[in-house]
Amino acid sequence: MALNVNHGAQGSSKSQFSTPLIDSLNDVNSRINRWQAQASTLPFRHPDRAVIAHNIATNHMSRYDATRQKGDLDQAIVGYAEALLRGMNPPPINILTFEHLTRALLTRFDDFGAREDLDHSISYFRHLSNLPLEVAGIKRLNVLDCLADALRSRFEVGGRLEDIEDLISLLRHVITTVPPATDDHRRIASKLANASGRKYEQTDESEDLTEAVSHYRAVFTSCPLGHPSRSSCLGALADVVTLRSQRSGDLNDVEDAATLYLELLDLLDKEDSDRVRVLMNLANVYHIRFRQTDDSEDLEKAISRYREALLLCPPNHKSKDYLMNNLGFSLTSRFRHFGRTECLEEAISLYRAALRICPRGHPRRQQSLPGLANAMHLRHLRTHRIEDLEESINLGREALALTPPEHPMRPQVLFNLSLGLRTQYNWVDDMGYLEEAIEHLYEALKLVKSGHPHSRHILHLLAGNLVHRFMHRGADEDIADAIKHYRTSISLMPEGHPQVSSMLSNFAKDLRLIFSRTGDAEYLEESITLHRSAVEYPFSSVRDRLIAAKDLTVTARFTRHSSTLTAYRKALSLLQHAIDLGPTVQTRHEYISGRDIDPLRSLPMDAASYAIESCAYEEAIEMLEQGRALLWSGMRSLRTPLDHLHEVDKSLADEFTEISQVLETIITTTHVRDFAGTLAGTDDDDVTIGRTDVFARDLTEKRRLSEELDKVVLRIQALPGFENFWRPIPFRHLQTAAIGGPVVIINLSECRSDILIVRSNHPVIHIPTPTNFFHRVTELAHQLSETRKSYRLESKKYDRVLRQTLEELSELVGQPVANRLMELGIPEQSRIWLCPTSVLASLPIHAAGPISSHTDVKRYLCDIYVCSYTPSLSALIAPRSGNLSGSASGRPSLLIVGQPDETLPGVDSETRSIESLVGSESVTRIAGEAATPENVIAHLPMHPWVHFACHGMLQPGRPFESSFLLQHNTYLTLLRIAKSHLPTAELAFLAACHTAELAEDGTPDEVLHLTAAMQFSGFRSVIGTMWAMADEDGKDLSEHFYSKMFAAGVQSASYEQSARALRHATQKLRTKKGISLERWVNFVHYGA
């Protein structure tokens, strides 16, 4: 009987047996039945039964391919085995049957995971490779290809290094037998490259990675344009180049990977399912480059690509949790870089969403836990909420429990957990946490190869922990180990890495700690040297270098080092640059108000205190000017007067103005909180993904414009006479702020506090203060603030605390200042300006008293001198520059904004009284439906004077949202006012609550209140309130104020009389029966 042997498919290395002779499942069933019937007619030992068994098995494989019923696969394997066991077929058929059996076993492993099937298939493929396959029509390459696939599978299952080494050895042999530049050669080379990459992940041997890159590059080079495999080759090469860049830190590899991924994106259709993976990998590359260069543009590119990839992700995409984790990581980096809380909150939401995709028991859950743990740790550092730190540690412990010792992520998990434990130790001073952290770090060190990038961070954190253990226990071996680990970790950092500055700074701080315990001066000297290196390291971020500079000032001052003043100068310069990194004033404020930079906020005052200690009074004033009110000065610099420049180079002046105006628009942008918290409370994880990332857009545009403006400024500074354009203001110019009277600067620093009096064309006068000045003033500010929170207006308790505060301020400031001014020949009733720093800015220094004198009359500082406030000297200079056009008649044009309600019934009578005093022909009144923010802003340029009579709203922690409450609960905010540019504005009377009150955001030196905003927008003189005001005081005070202003006639009224007029009005208010102390102390004058 003539029998046909079914060969099955031979052209693929895949474990499939599609049979082209079979047209349908019915044909397969029919053939199986026919062959089985034939077998039943033959004796058991008949030689044809072997061929029949082979054919039945092959048809069972065909049916399995169609139905995926495991029974068919089992029957096929049994049939092939029976055919071989009968051993009656000629060699070609036996070889073919053996090959089919081996493939079937591999298929059963692939589909059902039986490990013994995999082991048998590898053994059989090895045996097959030694047989004369050609006689059976089998391509040797296909058998070796299948053996390679089986070895790769066994490696993936068991992780045995021998399997991946056998695989590489096999493929190296196979590739020599295949003609180059063919699809077979490309396929084998790709497998060899992949195997080398997988071996690298096991061994961390750089030569394996180099081999992988070499093979992938050869494959890609051999793929011509248009070849169907070009995109897959491109992606594989980009992946392994990215891996090498992470290992070596070579920026050339990073650039290469980015270029490859971008080319791959161009090759993919918009709908290609692989686009998500490529976008994610491209974003990874951008983030790697950001971490190596600290270039925020790369960070923004990474965030943008992650968002784009998430947009393309279908709900059940296998990489969705990876994407969420990676985007969360990049947003966390943005928070670290810019201090923007919304970014951290969005990152936390993304991590939580990823964990919902990977609930307990999911194999990838441990990959989301470290990111969330890290984010919660960062939030604790910002908020000091112990709950966040506890959650961080609990997440870290869960991640550790899910990560076995052989897992490559375990060292990173141990490191992250140790960070939280170290912080917990700092928080509760329990050595158990520190010991556990040290134990985890030693375990992590054992798991990473010496010199691996992970090792340098592990060593660095371990060194710091050992120093803290030394400070607790005093064991000398901890010092030796700590210093050794610090030196090793820093030596492992590649040249140009941005983290070097922070690592040097940490080492320097701990050396200072060791010195404090041992007294060994060598530690102190090295600490200063390391701090200097950290400050000057050009590749680190400005903010890391700033922290190093601040630490250097502490160490240098402690040792009375000759470089202390230079260190302060450098720190102040870096402070200004660090704040300017934020694209908007809001993001800049978030940075400087963060708890994690608490020590930096005192830097300007500390610097000035050291300069005063060195008798460098003029430099002290320059330092205060350079380091305080940075948000206002940053915006004010964009409004630099250019009259002289216009005369010299009009086109250059116009270019500066044009760029500055666009920059100011961006800087004063209000960012909607686009992403924060949205993911956490919703079932739709995609709800935020498609929305515009306004921060990224503004950051990119601000960066571009800043670079353009810097170039313009350099061209201006090259002009004769403009060498100091846009540079820090020298004292000789700052001194002109005192042209109208002395400016009293009260510098509050924990190092030492002082009072300086600046006069025009005279040396600076120094008034020393008691050694406990700082602590007494800090306590006064705290006590007054807490009492005001607890007691309402007209409270006897608050009145008593306020009276005590004024009495103590009289002793600390008022009396010494009044006495010295008298000695200097400054007559009583002269104008003076107060420029307090730090929390002093929240205290009513103008009302310090009673001040003793030759009379028995109780007098306060404001009775002896006409007091005004100024946030800085430059803020006082600005109102005196520029030209005022005035009205043709010489009469003031007054805009009155009144918004009465049931709690402010006196507003109507107040505004009518003002109108009758000024004259209705000079007054525009906006009230009721017309009192909208837009309408008020539109009218401000038309009137040099404005009077607000409405509610003032203070927003704790959000000073730019402080506002005037207008019609229909609309708000005219501080930021909206600051955007206005009113060159002819003169006087603003803000008869509303809280208009000169500082929000409790930890940044008193930024002077962020409505009064300062009005002054910045152009008003020369502004009257505000330090806290809530009584409704009835509005009418009384206004009548007294405007009566005094117009006492010499309406046409002669000038904003320069406003300080005296306010003093007159408050003195009149004091004579009214029943007026409490707080009601007249409340009103303050700012400006000229």
Sequence and secondary structure as in RCSB ss.txt:
>XXXX:A:sequence
MALNVNHGAQGSSKSQFSTPLIDSLNDVNSRINRWQAQASTLPFRHPDRAVIAHNIATNHMSRYDATRQKGDLDQ
AIVGYAEALLRGMNPPPINILTFEHLTRALLTRFDDFGAREDLDHSISYFRHLSNLPLEVAGIKRLNVLDCLADA
LRSRFEVGGRLEDIEDLISLLRHVITTVPPATDDHRRIASKLANASGRKYEQTDESEDLTEAVSHYRAVFTSCPL
GHPSRSSCLGALADVVTLRSQRSGDLNDVEDAATLYLELLDLLDKEDSDRVRVLMNLANVYHIRFRQTDDSEDLE
KAISRYREALLLCPPNHKSKDYLMNNLGFSLTSRFRHFGRTECLEEAISLYRAALRICPRGHPRRQQSLPGLANA
MHLRHLRTHRIEDLEESINLGREALALTPPEHPMRPQVLFNLSLGLRTQYNWVDDMGYLEEAIEHLYEALKLVKS
GHPHSRHILHLLAGNLVHRFMHRGADEDIADAIKHYRTSISLMPEGHPQVSSMLSNFAKDLRLIFSRTGDAEYLE
ESITLHRSAVEYPFSSVRDRLIAAKDLTVTARFTRHSSTLTAYRKALSLLQHAIDLGPTVQTRHEYISGRDIDPL
RSLPMDAASYAIESCAYEEAIEMLEQGRALLWSGMRSLRTPLDHLHEVDKSLADEFTEISQVLETIITTTHVRDF
AGTLAGTDDDDVTIGRTDVFARDLTEKRRLSEELDKVVLRIQALPGFENFWRPIPFRHLQTAAIGGPVVIINLSE
CRSDILIVRSNHPVIHIPTPTNFFHRVTELAHQLSETRKSYRLESKKYDRVLRQTLEELSELVGQPVANRLMELG
IPEQSRIWLCPTSVLASLPIHAAGPISSHTDVKRYLCDIYVCSYTPSLSALIAPRSGNLSGSASGRPSLLIVGQP
DETLPGVDSETRSIESLVGSESVTRIAGEAATPENVIAHLPMHPWVHFACHGMLQPGRPFESSFLLQHNTYLTLL
RIAKSHLPTAELAFLAACHTAELAEDGTPDEVLHLTAAMQFSGFRSVIGTMWAMADEDGKDLSEHFYSKMFAAGV
QSASYEQSARALRHATQKLRTKKGISLERWVNFVHYGA
>XXXX:A:secstr
          S SSS    TT  SHHHHHHHHHHHHHHHHTS TT THHHHHHHHHHHHHHHHHHHH  HHHHHH
HHHHHHHHHHH  S HHHHHHHHHHHHHHHHHHHHHH  HHHHHHHHHHHHHHTTS GGGGT  HHHHHHHHHHH
HHHHHHHH  HHHHHHHHHHHHHHHTTS TTSHHHHHHHHHHHHHHHHHHHHH  HHHHHHHHHHHHHHHHHS T
T TTHHHHHHHHHHHHHHHHHHH  HHHHHHHHHHHHHHHHHS TT TTHHHHHHHHHHHHHHHHHHH  HHHHH
HHHHHHHHHHHH  TT TTHHHHHHHHHHHHHHHHHHH  HHHHHHHHHHHHHHHHHS TT TTHHHHHHHHHHH
HHHHHHHH  HHHHHHHHHHHHHHHHTS TTSTTHHHHHHHHHHHHHHHHHHH  HHHHHHHHHHHHHHHHHS T
T HHHHHHHHHHHHHHHHHHHHH  HHHHHHHHHHHHHHHHTS TT TTHHHHHHHHHHHHHHHHHHH  HHHHH
HHHHHHHHHHH TTS HHHHHHHHHHHHHHHHHTT TTHHHHHHHHHHHHHHHHHTSSSHHHHHHHHH GGGHHH
HTHHHHHHHHHHHTT HHHHHHHHHHHSSHHHHHHHHTT   HHHHHH HHHHHHHHHHHHHHHHHHT      S
TTTTTT S TTTTTTS  HHHHHHHHHHHHHHHHHHHHHHHHTSTT TTTTS   HHHHGGGGGGS EEEEE  S
S  EEEEE TTS  EEEE  TTHHHHHHHHHHHHHHHHHHS TT HHHHHHHHHHHHHHIIIIIHHHHHHHHHTT
  TT EEEEEE GGGGGS GGG      SSSS   HHHHSEEEE SSHHHHHGGGSS     TTS   EEEEE  
 TT TTHHHHHHHHHHHH GGGEEEEEGGG  HHHHHHHGGG SEEEEESEEE  TT GGG EEE GGG EEEHH
HHHH   TT  EEEEESTTTT   SSS GGG  SHHHHHHHHT SEEEEESS   HHHHHHHHHHHHHHHTTT G
GG  GGGHHHHHHHHHHHHHHSTT  HHHHHTEEEEE 
